[in-house]
């Protein structure tokens, strides 16, 4: 009987120690995660300020600086693309368990892509640039049949981008993130089907199309 009491007493102490360590570790990890998020917000603020100033600068751009401006806009596209890859890694690794944080990242990515598109329109008109704007509208949360179509179109567009390089500005934008700017774009171009491709703000290709069909319109 004494031995049993001793065992229960020791087990109770061990359980308490494990519980305290678990709480402490959880608290440490949570504070570390919050710190990482705060650091990320600082980076975001700089990126947004940089993007807005870049867009404003393009408005007063002199023609002799067009080449450097187009190049910098492409660099901006690369940075935005890397943001998309980061979000994809987060989602696949389930790193961001907080759905609101993941939604925020996706919304920010979508708005940066839209900023790049507007820059591309302006520079193409002002600088007489020889490239094609290709917007790819998709759903972030598609049904199964839509996902299959989106995957197919994504692969085709990637192949076209690999073929044409800087002559093709490929800009994927999600339609279902409840953003006012994108909702206005949806209404302007009557975007009701996913996937939809918009070429040079004029040609709209809805649903599935072959590599050859899309290339012909580009």
N, C-alpha and C positions, 0 to 999 in steps of 0.2 A: 504493500500500500504506500509506504514511504517512497519507494522507487518510482511508482506511478506518479505521485505528486511532484516529485523532482523532475520527471520527464515533462509533465504538463507545464511546470514553471519555466523550464528552459525553453520549451517550444513557444511559450507565450512571449518570452523575451526576444527570441529570434524573429518571431512574427512582427513584433513591434519595431525591431531594428529594420527589417526588410521594408515595412510600411513607411517608416520615416525616410529611408534611403530612396524609396520609390517616389515619394512626394517631393523630396529635395531635387531628385534628378528631373522630375517632370517640371518643376518650377524653373530649374536651370535651363532646360531645353526651351521652355516657353519664352523666357526672358531673352535667350539667344535668338529665337525666331523673331521676336518683336524687334530686336536690335537690327537683324538682317533686313527686315521689312522697312524700318526707318531709313537705313542706308540706301535701300532701293528707291525709296521715295525721293531722296536727295538727288539721285542720279536722274530720276524721271523729271524732276523739276528743271534740271539743266537741259535735258533733251528737249523738253517742250519749249523752253525759252529759246534754245538754239533753232528749233524748227520754225517757230514763229518769226524770229528775226531774219532767218534765211528767206522766208516767204516775203517779208516786207522789203528786204533788200532787192529781191528780184523785180519789185515794182519800179525801182528807180535805176535799174540796170542799164548801162550804156551798151550799145551793140558790140563794141570791140571786146567786151568781156563775156560774150555769149558762150564761147567754148568752155571757159573755166566754170561758168555758172551751170552749164549742162553737166559737166563732169562732177561738180560738187553735188548736184541733185542725184546723180547716180550713186555717189558715195552715201548720200542720205538713204537711198533705197537699200543699199547693202546693210546699213545699220539697222534699218527697220526689218529687213529679212532676218537678221540675226536675232532680233527680238522675237520674231515668230518661231524660230528654232528653239529659243529658250522656253517659250510657253509650251511648245510641243513636248519638250523634255520634262517640264514640270508635270504636265498632264499625264504623260506615259508613266512617270515614276511615282505619280500620286503624291508629289512633294507638297503641293498646296492642298491640304485637306479642306481649307476654308474656301467654299464655293464662291463667296463674295470677292475674295482676293483674286481668284482665278478669273472671274468675270471682269474684274477691274483690269487685269493684265490684257485680256482679250479686247476689251473696249479701247484701251490705250493703243494697242497694236492696230486696230481697225482705223482709228482716227489718224495715226501716223501715216498709214497707207493712203488714206484719203488726202492728207496734206501733200504727200508726194505726187499723187495724181493731179491735183490742182496746180502744183508747181510745173508739172510736165506739160499741162495744157498751155499755161501762160508762156513758158519758155519756147514751146513749139511755135506759137503764134508770133511772139516777139522776135525770136532768133531765126525763124524759118528753118527750124531743125527737121532733119529727115529721119524721123522715127515714128513708130506706130504705137499708140496707146491701146493696150488690151486689158480691159477690166474683166475680171472673172468673179461673178457674184455667186455665192454659195451659202448654204445654211450651216451654222456652227453645230446645231443639233438636228441633223436630218433624219428622216425616216429611213428604213432599210433600203428601199428602192432608190430613194434620192441619194443616199450615200454611195451606192454602187455607181450611179451615173456621175456623181461628183468625182469619185476616184478615177473614173475613166477619163473625164475631161481634164482633170489635174495632170495626169500622165501625158496626155496629148499636148497640153500647153507647156509643160516642162520640156518636152522634146522640141517644140517650136522655139522656145526661149533659148535652148542650147544651140539651135541652128542659127538664129538671127542675132543673138547676143544683144548689144546695145542698140540695135535697130528696132528692138521690140521692148516696150515698157510693160511688163506683166505685173498687174496689180490685183491681187485677190482681196475681195472685201466681203465679209459676212453680212447677211441681211437681217439676222434675227437677234441682234444684241441690244435692241431698244435704244438706239442712238438717234437723236433728232436729225443730225446732218445726213446720216445714211437713210433715214426715213424719207427725207426730202428728195434724195437722189432716187429712191425707189418710186416715189410718186412721179417725179419728173420723167423718168424713162419707163414707167409702167412695168416695174420688175415684179412679176408675180410667179415666176417659175424658176426653180433651181435644178440644175445650174443654168446660168445665162451668161453669155459673153457679149460685151459691148466694145466695139472696135472704133476708135477715133471718135467716140461720142455720137456716132451716126448709125452704124450697122449693129443690129441686135440679133444674136443667134441664141435661141432658146432650146433647152433640152440637149439631147445628144447630137453631136456632129463629128464627122470624121476629120482626121488630120488634114486631108486634102481640101475639104470644104472650108475649114477655118483658115488654112494657109492661103487659099484663093482670095478670101475676103481681106486678109492682112496685106 
